[in-house]
């Protein structure tokens, strides 16, 4: 199975939230070193601290982004 080299992750998802997903990614030997950029509208300090503690590379507000921002972020981390 192919492993991604960069992950963009939202915190609000239908089945499993992004916190749980990020935790699982960082605990898994195969995926723990993949940079994860959290792209979310959730901005409170408690959630930002939690995401940082779980190992996100960067946290950005999705309401402030356009597609060129995604391209630039991908270039930076790849």
C-alpha positions as CSV (number, residue, x, y, z in Angstrom):
1,X,0.0,0.0,0.0
2,X,1.3,3.4,-0.9
3,X,1.9,5.9,1.9
4,X,1.2,9.6,1.4
5,X,4.1,12.0,1.7
6,X,2.0,14.9,3.0
7,X,-1.5,15.0,4.6
8,X,-3.9,17.9,4.8
9,X,-6.4,17.1,7.6
10,X,-9.6,18.8,8.8
11,X,-10.7,18.4,12.4
12,X,-14.4,18.1,11.7
13,X,-15.1,14.9,9.8
14,X,-18.2,12.7,9.7
15,X,-17.0,9.4,11.1
16,X,-13.9,10.2,13.1
17,X,-12.6,13.6,14.2
18,X,-9.3,15.0,13.1
19,X,-7.8,14.8,16.6
20,X,-8.3,11.0,16.7
21,X,-7.0,10.6,13.1
22,X,-3.9,12.7,13.8
23,X,-3.2,10.7,17.0
24,X,-3.5,7.4,15.1
25,X,-1.2,8.7,12.3
26,X,1.5,9.8,14.7
27,X,1.3,6.6,16.7
28,X,1.6,4.4,13.6
29,X,5.2,3.5,12.7
30,X,4.5,3.7,9.0
31,X,2.9,7.1,9.1
32,X,4.4,8.9,12.1
33,X,6.9,10.9,10.0
34,X,4.4,12.2,7.4
35,X,3.9,15.9,7.8
36,X,0.3,16.7,8.7
37,X,-1.1,20.1,8.0
38,X,-4.4,20.7,9.9
39,X,-6.7,22.9,7.8
40,X,-9.7,23.9,9.9
41,X,-12.1,26.6,10.9
42,X,-11.7,25.6,14.5
43,X,-9.5,28.2,16.0
44,X,-9.9,28.2,19.8
45,X,-6.7,28.1,21.8
46,X,-7.4,24.8,23.5
47,X,-7.9,22.9,20.2
48,X,-4.8,24.5,18.6
49,X,-2.8,23.4,21.6
50,X,-4.2,19.9,21.4
51,X,-3.3,19.7,17.6
52,X,0.2,20.9,18.3
53,X,0.7,18.4,21.1
54,X,-0.5,15.6,18.8
55,X,2.2,16.5,16.3
56,X,0.7,18.6,13.5
57,X,3.3,20.3,11.4
58,X,1.1,23.4,10.9
59,X,-2.4,24.6,11.6
60,X,-4.1,27.0,9.2
61,X,-7.6,28.4,9.0
62,X,-9.3,27.0,5.9
63,X,-11.5,30.2,5.5
64,X,-8.3,32.1,4.8
65,X,-7.0,29.8,2.0
66,X,-7.4,29.5,-1.7
67,X,-6.0,26.8,-4.0
68,X,-2.7,28.6,-4.6
69,X,-2.1,28.5,-0.8
70,X,-2.4,24.7,-0.9
71,X,0.1,24.5,-3.7
72,X,2.6,26.7,-1.9
73,X,2.2,24.7,1.4
74,X,2.6,21.4,-0.5
75,X,5.8,22.7,-2.2
76,X,7.2,23.8,1.2
77,X,6.7,20.4,2.9
78,X,7.6,18.2,-0.1
